[in-house]
Amino acid sequence: MRVARYLLRRLARAVLTLLIMIAVAFALVFPVDKNPPVGDFFSHRPPFSPKEVRAVDHLFYLHQSKVLLYLHFLGQLVRGNIGDGHQLVGTHVTNTGSLGPILFPAYGATLSILFGGAVLVVLFSLPLGAISGKRVGSWADRIISFVALVLVCTHPMMLGLILRSAGGAVKWLPTGGYCPLTGHSGITITSAGNTAMTCGGPLDWSEHLALPWLTFALLFLALYTRIVRANVAETMTEDYVRTARAKGASETRLIVRHVLPSAGLRVLTMVGMEISTAIAVSIYIETAFGINGLGRLAVQLLGTPPLDLDWAVAIVTLITLLVVVGNFVVDVLYAVLDPRAGVFARPEGTKSLLGGAF
Amino acid sequence: MAWVAQFERVREGDATPPRPIGPWRLGWRRFRRDRWGSFSLLVLCVILVLALFGAATLTRLVGHNGQTPFPYAASLTGKRPVGPWTRVAALTTPRVDEYGGPLPLPRGTKTTLLVLGADGPLGRDEAIRLFDGMRTSLEIGLLAALVAVLIALPIGTVAGYFGGRVDDVVSTLTESIMAFPLLLFLVYANRFLLNDFGALSWSWVLPAGVVGESVLIGAVTSFYPLRLVRAQLLVLRHAEFVEAARMVGASDRRIMRRHLLPHLVPTLLVWGAIAVGTNMLVEVGLSFLGLGVDPSIPTLGTLLSTVWGTIFNPNTYNSHNYTPWQTIFPMAAMVITVVCLNRFADAVRSALEPRATR
């Protein structure tokens, strides 16, 4: 009951976050386009007819109430449509169909990077953090901490480019591009009679993403190793660890069965909190490895005037949705793994300082 | 146990009690004992001296500045630029015959030394540009941290001190906005809001674009100090000394300024040291995204992104124009500075707040 109420509260918070972020997106997009660049849409010289000006106004939604537009967008979202693209044909605004077919593959690519990267980070940071935290101040601890710090201080883009160059020199792995997880590799014959290589399937997918995942993991190693280290160092002095040792548990068993589970919980929280940072980092990784992901798409759209309302709001919604859903999943997992969640609510914790600003 | 004997002497009236030591002096003593922290402070001082005086000194020594193009150092015949420690003809225009073919250099042509090689197609001195870039990057890092603190202090203080409804609104808003990757805000703001600041400059001290970028980075990252300030004040506002001050009739303003502000200094100092490093990384990132400072102005970001390209046209590894020194030196400057800032911040934290857990 208590857990249910806790989860309900987190769900409400998640929805509120989503609503606020979409509102912020609307608020940011509008003032910019008060005077839409009419000249960009017509080939003839200025004076423009009222009809043409009105058409461009319609394209930028300047004729509508912003609140109604917001509600309309939310209604569409509830019905599962992320938004439609619009285009000016002559002096008519025409609907070019849902943005989904372009956005969702990019979304898939970014999700793949984040998911695999997160798994790799956990796989790396748990053992390294355990080694570090078991004897704080030892040589192993110092070396691990220092290397991790240097890696996080190397820019993700530089790290990606270096790994890509190294991968290119070694020629073990493909160094760029993306293959979807679904689909299959092979040669297809197009309608024009040409052959085209398609790639896809789990093997191609993981092969193409191995270096991006590694980049991601190396970058975040510092943050997570540090957390595991602190947690392990703290837990090692607990009574139940001493009891287990007294009962003759081996050091390995001690760490794996008694110490790491609580550190794992902490790492889980961190993964949830760092999703937005991870998305920002994935922009650089996508760029370094030439993957057409959501982050890269977002930078291209948000960085090139004139801003298209449909695209901007759709992208902001998708990214916020990812963060909010990720956070909520972590909340649920937390409530399942640690039933005290309702009592000692999940540690609020600030986002990590160094990673946060990416 | 020298202090026990001293204590006995004081108690028997043979010696005067020692003067109490202030918290700052105590912190400084603890800091000096931290070997890593002291070493990073030393390195940071060296970096600061190099950034401030390196370019001017080197200009005096070699006789050319960072803007002088040397065609003989670079792309006269489409070759890659010359490497570190090379002497090239001190001519700013190539000697060619009337058909554009290269002419041999006359005997006794003066040469000039490029300490870290040339920077690309223009053949400018990489070393001088690197020192200039370090200075600009540090300026951006420091200014942005300052802006962030200036924004965060009033809001965070009010939210944390008064709590209640004000705090609810502020913390809900910051948390919702922080759920979104802040980098994308930066991208958007850089493209659409920067026009007012873009031209602001002051000779070579503050090149054009530095102020604008600092204000943006500072505004976007101000959520972190805001949360720190708020969290600390939420605890401190119930402290005895605050109640005592209120009891003797101090106003809210006075309590905040005279009693609470000094307690925030250590926290903000530690955050500031890390933030300067993070801001430098953000600056590098913005240059990679094709935003940020104009590429003609050397910063660590523009130095690196002229080699590796930007998100819209990345340069991939190519053995023909492979110029490792253009990557290694700016990257080393970046990594060393950020690592030292982090180590320094760690040392300051453990010196000023010895009981705080990491």
Interface residues (C-beta under 8 A of the other chain):
Chain A: L16 T17 I20 M21 V24 L28 V32 L149 V150 C153 T154 H155 P156 M157 M158 L161 R164 S165 G168 G176 R226 A230 S276 T277 I279 A280 I283 Y284 T287 A288 G290 G295 R296 A298 V299 Q300 L302 G303 T304 P305 L307 V316 I319 T320 V323 V324 N327 T350 K351 L353 L354 G356 A357 F358
Chain B: T172 L173 E175 S176 I177 M178 A179 F180 P181 L182 L183 L184 V187 Y188 N190 R191 F192 I217 V220 T221 Y224 R227 L228 A231 W271 I274 A275 G277 T278 N279 L281 V282 V284 G285 F288 L289 G290 L291 L304 W308 I311 F312 P314 T316 Y317 T327 M331 M334 V335 V338 V339 N342 R343 T357 R358
